[in-house]
Amino acid sequence: MNLTLSPPYYAVIFTNTRTENDDGYAEMAEAMVALAAKQDGYLGFQSVTEDHKTISISYWKDLSSIKNWKQVTDHMAAQRMGQEKWYQSYTTRIAKVEREYSFEKE
């Protein structure tokens, strides 16, 4: 999925290694993307998964939008479930995107 965004904006890069327990994970991930899309300052989402390893990137207008998203009750509940059930490990990185450029073959 290609997104066209106008810098500056912020990226929340969430990398994780999942446990073997996938019960309910896909449904929760889909619900969280849909919920994030309703938040002020949300700009988009991209994700790729291979062999129980995922890199997900959500894009946000500013740092306060990211802070507000982190404190949404349903998102906090999903985070707890992830720690208890789905994630072996994870890292969250927040980066300011100041420039972007793309190439796409016709």
C-alpha positions as CSV (number, residue, x, y, z in Angstrom):
1,M,0.0,0.0,0.0
2,N,1.5,3.3,-1.1
3,L,0.7,6.4,0.9
4,T,1.2,9.9,-0.3
5,L,1.8,12.1,2.7
6,S,3.2,15.7,3.0
7,P,6.0,16.0,5.4
8,P,6.6,16.8,8.2
9,Y,4.6,14.1,9.9
10,Y,5.3,11.4,12.4
11,A,5.7,7.6,12.1
12,V,5.1,5.1,14.9
13,I,7.1,2.0,13.9
14,F,6.0,-1.0,15.8
15,T,8.2,-4.1,15.4
16,N,7.3,-7.4,17.1
17,T,7.9,-11.1,17.3
18,R,4.7,-13.0,18.1
19,T,4.2,-16.1,20.2
20,E,2.7,-19.2,18.6
21,N,-0.7,-18.2,19.9
22,D,-2.5,-16.4,17.1
23,D,-6.0,-16.8,18.7
24,G,-7.8,-13.6,18.1
25,Y,-4.8,-11.6,17.0
26,A,-5.9,-10.9,13.4
27,E,-9.3,-9.7,14.5
28,M,-7.8,-7.4,17.2
29,A,-5.2,-6.0,14.8
30,E,-7.9,-5.2,12.3
31,A,-10.1,-3.6,15.0
32,M,-7.1,-1.4,16.2
33,V,-6.4,-0.2,12.7
34,A,-10.1,0.7,12.2
35,L,-10.1,2.5,15.6
36,A,-6.9,4.4,14.9
37,A,-8.3,5.6,11.6
38,K,-11.0,7.4,13.6
39,Q,-8.6,9.3,15.8
40,D,-7.7,13.0,15.2
41,G,-4.3,13.3,13.5
42,Y,-4.3,9.8,12.0
43,L,-2.8,9.8,8.5
44,G,-2.4,6.1,7.5
45,F,-1.1,2.6,8.2
46,Q,1.2,0.0,6.6
47,S,2.2,-3.4,7.8
48,V,4.1,-6.5,6.7
49,T,4.3,-9.9,8.5
50,E,6.6,-12.9,7.9
51,D,7.3,-15.8,10.1
52,H,5.6,-14.3,13.2
53,K,7.6,-11.1,12.8
54,T,5.7,-7.9,12.0
55,I,6.6,-4.3,11.1
56,S,3.7,-2.0,11.4
57,I,3.9,1.7,10.8
58,S,1.2,4.2,11.6
59,Y,1.4,7.8,10.5
60,W,0.3,10.8,12.5
61,K,0.1,14.5,12.1
62,D,1.8,15.4,15.4
63,L,3.1,14.0,18.7
64,S,0.0,14.9,20.6
65,S,-2.1,12.8,18.2
66,I,0.2,9.8,19.0
67,K,0.0,10.5,22.7
68,N,-3.8,10.6,22.6
69,W,-3.9,7.3,20.6
70,K,-1.7,5.6,23.1
71,Q,-4.3,6.5,25.8
72,V,-7.4,5.2,24.0
73,T,-9.0,2.7,26.4
74,D,-9.6,0.0,23.8
75,H,-6.0,0.4,22.5
76,M,-4.6,0.1,26.0
77,A,-6.6,-3.1,26.5
78,A,-5.2,-4.5,23.2
79,Q,-1.7,-3.6,24.4
80,R,-2.2,-5.6,27.6
81,M,-3.6,-8.6,25.7
82,G,-0.6,-8.4,23.3
83,Q,1.9,-8.5,26.3
84,E,0.0,-11.4,27.9
85,K,-0.9,-13.5,24.9
86,W,0.5,-12.6,21.4
87,Y,3.9,-10.9,21.7
88,Q,7.2,-12.6,22.5
89,S,8.8,-9.1,22.2
90,Y,8.2,-5.7,20.6
91,T,9.8,-2.3,20.1
92,T,8.0,0.9,19.4
93,R,9.9,3.8,17.7
94,I,8.5,7.3,17.0
95,A,10.2,9.2,14.2
96,K,9.6,12.6,12.6
97,V,9.5,12.3,8.8
98,E,11.0,15.5,7.3
99,R,11.3,14.3,3.7
100,E,10.0,11.6,1.5
101,Y,10.4,10.5,-2.1
102,S,9.2,7.6,-4.1
103,F,9.7,5.6,-7.3
104,E,7.0,3.5,-9.0
105,K,7.4,1.6,-12.3
106,E,4.6,2.1,-14.8
